[in-house]
Amino acid sequence: MALHEMKAPKGTDARTDVFASPLSERVLPKYRMPEEPSLPEAVYAMLHNELLLDGNAAQNLATFCTTWSDDEVRRLMDECLDKNMIDKDEYPQTAEIEARCVNILADLWNAPEVVGGRAMGCSTTGSSEAAMLGGLALKWRWRERRRAEGKPVDRPNIVAGPVQICWDKFARYFDVELRQVPLEDGATGLRPHQLREYVDENTIGVVAILGVTFTCDYEPVAEIAAELDRIQEETGLDVPIHVDAASGGFVAPFLHRDLVWDFRLERVSSINASGHKYGLAPLGVGWAVWRTAELLPKDLVFDVNYLGGDLPTFALNFSRPGGEIVAQYYNFLRLGRAGYRRVQGVCAETARYLAGQVAEMGPFTLLYDGQGALPAVSYTLTDPAGAGFSLYDLSDQLRMRGWQVPSYPLPADRQETVVQRVLIRHGVGRDEVDLLARDMRDSLERLRRGKPADTERAGFHH
Ligand SMILES: *Cc1c(COP(=O)(O)O)cnc(C)c1O
């Protein structure tokens, strides 16, 4: 029977209740599309309930991504459901809003000559796509330079510290060697003096990370640039920087305004950031911005004429919803610089509070207390061998209360250090973090006693 056949006139039949209908007695089709259509409210109720099995996004302290939005954002997303951002001729206002965002970001990141709305950049699906576009521009420019000099162009490399997976993808998909600089003892990211060993004539660029995924720390972009200046003086190699500011691009301009990491550094040729992380937009938007238009090679930009009008496009995909872009602009207008400063500042304070709690608990050594870079806390077990439990055990315990707090080893060469990381972002409040700290204490107590979980506390009654 099709789901829709279960419907009786409203109010006349117990079967009008979705969960009293035969549908609820059967499993949903999983491997083959059903023959017949069904009523939307019945299907909705089934899927709504199935989705409850997903983790609770608000308790997911592993993600950098937005999990809280104004109702107005939800409304705008709904209104933009049918707007294809690639179709700039049909939806010129959405296209204009995208361009405004690019200009706002270029200005926020201190690009030269952004007057008159002429900043060079684009929206993407996230930082991954934006990073690929930045990497491609680097590769193209390097190749043009090499060809002009009559030199081989078959072995490009890109140099970086502990990168997010998107740079591994860039390297493999676009046939570039990723020269990954290992972490020094005690370091949380690339250290400038390491560069010499890795940079050569085939280096298309250095990636500096503002907000290292594993440690939440900023890499010292200005010092990296200064070291590349020295390398240029000594060897003639002129190596540009792409800043992967996936998270930090929306934090540093508000909380660390004296930190020079952006287009104020001439060597920084492009920057990516995730609108859907600390940019506070809902999932599905990132940004790539170039210092000047000349840094984006023209043959990477395609002109499309079959949507009516001539439309330049630089992107890996084509059709994409416009809602996230509109929501990004909404946040810019809604919060302004003062609002972003306040939102990120409150997150940093909450991180500091949690860091204080974690420090008091006893078995942990703080690696990062949420000050100076991303609003986050990371720590390790002071005595992993003697603790009687691992951070993975603690993650499991916290999971029983719904908290997602990841434990993982640091990248090479610090892989013997296992850390735990909590990200504080918009919507994760002080009270929530206080409850997390309480659950951490309870978990530690259980782990110390070596007893199985206290299931009563977790809300299971038999
Ligand atoms: C999250 C992140 C990325 C990938 O960004 P998406 O928006 O998820 O594609 C890249 N680099 C860094 C440093 C990140 O934190």
The ligand as a Gaussian input file, in Angstrom:
#p B3LYP/6-31G(d) Opt

LIG

0 1
 C       37.280000      23.841000       8.111000
 C       38.581000      24.127000       7.485000
 C       38.763000      23.936000       6.107000
 C       37.668000      23.370000       5.227000
 O       36.597000      24.269000       5.205000
 P       35.132000      23.868000       4.726000
 O       34.418000      25.179000       4.796000
 O       34.633000      22.859000       5.689000
 O       35.242000      23.335000       3.340000
 C       39.978000      24.272000       5.557000
 N       40.977000      24.745000       6.323000
 C       40.849000      24.935000       7.648000
 C       41.995000      25.495000       8.427000
 C       39.641000      24.625000       8.279000
 O       39.502000      24.811000       9.599000

